[in-house]
């Protein structure tokens, strides 16, 4: 069995997460905050919607944590 086969895999983006990620991105833009990557919005939104904590080293995720209650490990 490969290492990947031993890990639980999750689908990050379907139509519902994509729409919510766009909504979250626009909400941050209205506050004057620009998220640099679409994938950051998708990852943050998936974590928010699923209550999953995110361990990161990316300032974009700090904005999601501050304004959209992204659960993060610090």
Secondary structure per residue as TSV (DSSP state, phi and psi in degrees):
chain	resnum	aa	ss	phi	psi
A	1	X	-	360.0	133.8
A	2	X	-	-77.4	164.7
A	3	X	T	-60.7	-37.4
A	4	X	G	-65.1	-37.6
A	5	X	G	-64.8	-20.7
A	6	X	G	-88.1	-11.9
A	7	X	S	-98.4	145.5
A	8	X	-	-72.9	132.2
A	9	X	-	-108.9	140.3
A	10	X	-	-126.2	142.8
A	11	X	-	-83.9	124.7
A	12	X	-	-86.1	-34.8
A	13	X	-	-132.5	115.2
A	14	X	-	-121.8	-174.2
A	15	X	H	-58.1	-39.5
A	16	X	H	-67.7	-45.1
A	17	X	H	-67.7	-38.9
A	18	X	H	-60.1	-45.7
A	19	X	H	-65.3	-42.9
A	20	X	H	-67.8	-37.0
A	21	X	H	-63.2	-41.0
A	22	X	H	-64.0	-41.3
A	23	X	H	-62.2	-44.6
A	24	X	H	-64.3	-41.0
A	25	X	H	-59.9	-47.2
A	26	X	H	-65.0	-36.6
A	27	X	H	-62.2	-43.9
A	28	X	H	-65.7	-39.0
A	29	X	H	-61.9	-39.6
A	30	X	H	-61.6	-26.3
A	31	X	T	-88.3	2.2
A	32	X	T	85.5	16.1
A	33	X	-	-107.5	125.6
A	34	X	-	-105.6	120.6
A	35	X	-	-84.5	129.5
A	36	X	S	-76.0	-21.1
A	37	X	-	-136.7	138.0
A	38	X	H	-59.7	-39.6
A	39	X	H	-63.7	-32.5
A	40	X	H	-61.7	-42.1
A	41	X	H	-64.2	-39.8
A	42	X	H	-67.2	-46.8
A	43	X	H	-62.5	-48.4
A	44	X	H	-61.0	-43.9
A	45	X	H	-65.0	-42.6
A	46	X	H	-59.1	-44.5
A	47	X	H	-64.1	-42.8
A	48	X	H	-60.4	-49.4
A	49	X	H	-67.1	-28.1
A	50	X	H	-106.2	2.4
A	51	X	T	65.4	27.6
A	52	X	-	-93.8	131.9
A	53	X	-	-76.2	143.7
A	54	X	B	-115.0	126.8
A	55	X	-	-97.6	122.7
A	56	X	-	-147.8	168.7
A	57	X	-	-140.4	60.9
A	58	X	-	-147.1	120.2
A	59	X	H	-62.7	-24.3
A	60	X	H	-60.2	-39.0
A	61	X	H	-68.3	-28.2
A	62	X	H	-60.0	-37.8
A	63	X	H	-66.2	-41.1
A	64	X	H	-63.5	-39.3
A	65	X	H	-65.9	-43.5
A	66	X	H	-69.2	-42.3
A	67	X	H	-104.6	-20.9
A	68	X	H	-127.3	13.1
A	69	X	-	60.6	38.0
A	70	X	-	-64.0	123.3
A	71	X	-	-75.6	123.0
A	72	X	B	-127.7	153.7
A	73	X	-	-92.4	132.6
A	74	X	-	-114.3	360.0
